[in-house]
Amino acid sequence: MLVIAGSDSGGGAGIQADIKTVTALGGYAATAITALTAQDTRDVHAVMAVDTGFIRKQIEVVLADIGADCLKTGMLHSAEVVDAVCDVIESEAAEVPLVADPVMVAKGGASLLNDDGVDAVRRRLLPAAAVITPNIPEAETLLGGRIENLGDMKDAARQLVGFGPAGALVKGGHMTGPELVDVLYDGQTCHTFATARINTVHTHGTGCTMASAIAAGLAAGLTLFAAVERAQAYVLRAIRLAPGLGCGHGPLDHGHTVRPVAGTR
């Protein structure tokens, strides 16, 4: 599969998390990097944009040679980047399912998408997607309203599908309470995926990881429901086994599915 996203120098989110996730779930990850970030568990300290022509070239050469069974987009930090990515996807990979994670704000609070970019996501990216995976603040930004309970999450998922994607997964990590509930609307039915909430700060990269895990499932031929179900289980265990790195929001344990056998070399 091909991941189109930004780089996280701390390794917990972005392209680095995407590659780890896809590999841990048995897939092969090719990449097109949209931006470089100087980032750790505390904050995004600087961002360097990649030229849109070079972003396009990365996508084109990978698709022409290796191909892709699924696409995943993450950080597309401006309208120009959204438009460039959508242009090449529409011309080169229109039939390939796309998992679009509308990344807007880093875990530490830094903005990763400007206002024009949000409009471009609504206008170009959402209609191209097989499924979009916003968290609650991202869904609120896309829809322009508040999401305060499970009923609102279901309504939001339905409204988001109205923008054109085949499905919408609204993630419930920003809600409170002992249960964490994600809501998937597949165009016909609302499905809920509930797990016990884990009290931890080590959640850096959960959004990137979830979207890439779903994309890996779709690339392997799973249905959308099965891909989401497997992805949630993968992310949950990755949070539980987080190594506790850094002074802020630490990364997950992406490699829990691929532990080496003790004593081997």
N, C-alpha and C positions, 0 to 999 in steps of 0.2 A: 504494500500500500504506500501511498505518497502522503506525507505530512507537510503542510504549508503553514509555517508558524515562526515565531521569534525564538531566539536563543536565550537561555537563562544560564549565566556564568556560574551560578550556585548549584546548578544541576538538578534542582528539585521540580521545576516546572518547564514549560516551553518544550522546544525540540528535544532537549535531553530527557525529560520525563516521557515524551512521546516514544522515542526510540526504545527506552527501557521497557515501557509497557507493551508495545507491540512485540518486542523480542520475547518478553516473559510469557506472552500468550501465544507463542508459536508462529508469529508472523515475521515478515521481512519489511523493514521500514526504510524507504527512501525519503529524502527531505528536500524542501525548498525553503531557505531561511529568508524571512521577511525583515528582520531587524536583529541587531545585537544589543543585549542589555548588560550593563554592569550591575549585577544583582546578587544579593545574599538572602539570608532568611529574614532580615530586618526590613529591607527596602529595595526598590529599584533606584539606583544611584545615578544612572545615565542610560540613554538610549541612542543608538546610532542606526539610522534608517538605511536600508538597502535599496539601491536604485531599482525602480519598478521594471525597467527593461531587463535587469539582471534577474529579478524575481521570475519574470516571465520565462527567461531562458532556462533557468533551473527546472521549471515545471515541464517545459517543452522537451528538453533532452531526456529527462527521466521517462516521460510518457512514451516518447518515440522509441526508446531502446528497451526499457524494462517493463513499462506498462504499469497498471495498477488495478487491483480488484476493488479498492475503496480509496476515497480521498478524505483527508481530515484537515480542516483549517482551524488555526488558533489565532494568535495575535496578528491582526491586520490593522495597523495603527492609524491609517488615514483613508479617506475616500479614494485617493489615487491608488493606493495599494489594493483596496477592495475591488475597484473597477478593473485593475490590471489582472488580478487573480481570476475574477469572474470571466473576463474576456477570454483568457486562454483556456479555462475549464470548459466554457461553452463551445469553443472551437475544437478543442482537442480531446475532451473527456466528458461530453454531455451525457453519455449513458452510464457513466461510472457513479455509483452512489457516493454522496458527500455527507459527511458528518461535520456540521458547522458549530464550533464552539465560539460564541460571540464575546471574546475576551475584551473586557472594558477597563477593569481595575485590578491591579495586582493585590495579592494578599495583604501587603503592607500599606495599601491605600493609594499607590501611585496610579495616575491615569494612563491607560494604554491605548485609548481610542478617543479621538477628538469628536466634536459634535457633528461635523460633516461626515465623519466615518460612520457614526451611528445611523445617519440617514441612508448612507450607501449600503450598510448591512441590511436595513429594511428593504431597500429598493432592489438590490442585486443579489446579495448572498442568500437571504432566506428563501426566495423562490427557487434557488438552485439546489436546495438541500433535501436529502432524504430524511434527515432529522437534525434539529438544532438542540443545543444542550445548555441553555442559560441557567445561571443561578437566579435567585429571587431579585437581587438588585439589577441584574442585567435584563431580566424579563420586565421589571418595572420601568426601566429606561426605554426599552423597545416599545412598550405599550402606553407609557405615560400615565400610569396609575399605581395605586398601592396594592400590595399582595400581603394579606395579614393572617390568612388561615388556609386550611386545606381546600375549602371551597373556592377561594380566590385562586389558588394554584391550578385547580382544574379549569376554571374559567380562563385563566391566562394561557394555559396550554392550548385550549381550543382557539382562542383569539390569535395566538401566534401562528397556528396552522392556517389561519385566514390570510396570512401574508404569502403563503405559497409552499412552504415545506410540506413534505408528506407526513412528518411527525414532529412532535415537540416534547422534549423531556425537561420539565421544570424541576430543578434540584432544590431540596429543602434544607440544606445545611445552615442557612441563615435564620431559620425558624428556631423557636425555643421548645423545650419540653424533653421528656425522656426518650421519645422516638424521633428518628429522622426519616422523613417520608419524601420520596421522589415521585413525581407524577408524569406518566407518559400518556400522551394522546396520539393515537396512530391514525387519526382521520376518521375513526369510527367509534372507538372505545377509549375511555380513560382507565388506565391501569395504575395502581399504586404499589410502590416497593418500599416496605418499611423495615428498618433495622433499629436496634438499640443505639442511642447516641453515645459516642465515646467522648469523654471529657479530656481533651488534649489540645495543645497548641500546635502539634505536629501535623498540620494539614496543608502545607505548602504544595501546590501543584495538583490538588485533588480534581479540579475542573479539567485541566489538561489530561490528566490520567484517565478520568472517567470517559471523556470523549474518545480518546485513542483506544481505550479498551472496547468501547462500542464499535468503533470502526474496524478493529481487528476481528471482532465477531462477525460483522457483516462481510468482511473480506473472506472469511472462512466459510461463508454460506449460511450462517445462523439467521433466523428471523430477527426482526427488530426487537421483539419482546425478549427472546432468548439472549440476544446480544446485550441488552440492558441488564437483564437479570444476572448474567455472568459478570458483567463489568462491575456492578454494584458489589457483588461478593468479592471480587478481586480487590477493589479499592478499600473495602471494609477491612480486609485482612492486612493490606498494606499500611493502613493507619494504625492498626493494633500493634504491628511489628516495627513501627517507625524507629529508626536508630537514635533519635534524640540529638541530632546534630544542630549546631548553630545556637545563636542567642535569641532568635525570634521564632517565626513560624517555620518549624523544621520540616524536612522532606519526608516522604513516605519510604517504605521498604518495597521498591518496585520488583525486586528480584526474589520475592518469597516463593514463587513457583518453580524456580530454577536453582535451588540450592545444590552446590557440588557435593558429591558423596565424600564423607570424611575419609581422609587417608589417601585419596587419589591425587595424582599430580598432573 
